[in-house]
Amino acid sequence: MKHLTIIVPEGQTTLSCVSCIVGVYEIFATANSYWNEKGKDDLFRIELAGVSEQTEFNNGMLLLKYLKPISTIETTDLVLIPSLIPDFQQITEGNRMLADWVAKQYRNGAEVGSMCTGIYMLAS
């Protein structure tokens, strides 16, 4: 089983950022369900992870809770970075710990991918 970590950056303000995170989670969870229907074990162990255990979006309109702190994840097989808000300077400065963690996971053999503007965090 592959360990998939979807990171949840701090400082996201739009609901489109949330839809990217939730959408990716749903896709991989659906893949697991499909595999289970065929009588097989899950393909992925999916975790949402961030610097803190919860993150607010859209000025507090939505709260994403129960995130696994990245500091507790030693290794993972696949890291996905969601799309980010357009203020890339703010997002990279406010998420240095996440970017460093992603780089460490890559050095340890994890595959890393990003969606849309998440490429800016990946590049940092």
N, C-alpha and C positions, 0 to 999 in steps of 0.2 A: 504494500500500500504506500502510495506517495503522500508525503506530508506537504500540504499546500498552505501557505501563509499569505493571506490577503492583507496588506497593510492599510491602516486607516490613519492618514496624516492628520496632524493638528492644524487648526486654522482654516479648515474648509468651511465655506459659508453658503454654498448653494446646494439646492436639492439635486441638481444634476450630478454632483460629486457623489451623493448618497446613492443615486440610482445606479451609478457605475459599480460601486462596492456591492450593493445588494444584488444587482444583475449578475455579476460574476459569481457570487456565492450561489445563487439559484442555478446557474448553468452547471456548476460542478456538483451541486447536490442532486440535480436531476440526472446527471451522468451516473452517480452512485445508485440512485433509485432504479434506473434502467438496468444497471448491472445486477442489482439485487433481484429484480424480477426474473432474471435469467438464472437465478439460483447461485449467484457468485457473491463474494465479499466486496465491500466497498473498494473502489479504486483510489479514493482520496480521503485523507483525514484533513478536513478543512478547518482553518482557524482564522478568525479576524484578529489582528494584532495591532497594537499601537503603543505609543509612549505611556499613555494613561489608560485606565480601564473603561473610560467612557469619553465620548467626544460629542460636542454640540454642533448642530448645523443650522443654517438659516436663522441666525440670531436667537438660538434657543428653541426654535419651533420644533426641532426634532433632536432627540438624544439617542445616540447609538451606544448601548451599554454592553457590558460583559466582554470587553475586548481583552485578549490575553496580552499582558505586558511583554514587549519584545525582550526585555531583560531576562525573562524566564524561558525563552526559546533558545536553546543552545544550537540546534541544527534544524534545518528544514530542507526539503527537496526542491521546492518550487516557490518562488516569491513573486507575487503580482502586485504592481503599483497601479492604483486607480488614476483616473483623470484628476487633475488638480485645478484649483482656481487660477484665473489668469495672472495674478500677482506672483510670478514665479520667484522673484527675489525674496518676498515674504515667506513663501512656502519652503524654499530651500533653507533659509536662515532659521525658521521656526521648527524645522524637522531635521536638524543636523544629526541627532541621535538615530533617527530612522535611516537616514542615508548611510551613516557609518555601519549600522547593523546590516543593511542590505549588502554593502560591500564585503563585510565579513562573511556573510552567508555565501556570496559568490566565490570568495577565496576558498571556502570550505566545500565547494562542489555543487552548490545549489544552482538551478537554472533560474534566471531572473527575466521577467517580462513586464511591460508597462502597457497601459491603455491610454491612448490619446495623449493629452498633455502630461501624463505621468512620466513621459520621457525626460522631462526636465529634472525630476528628482533622480531618475536613473542616471542621467548625465552628470549630476552633481556628485 
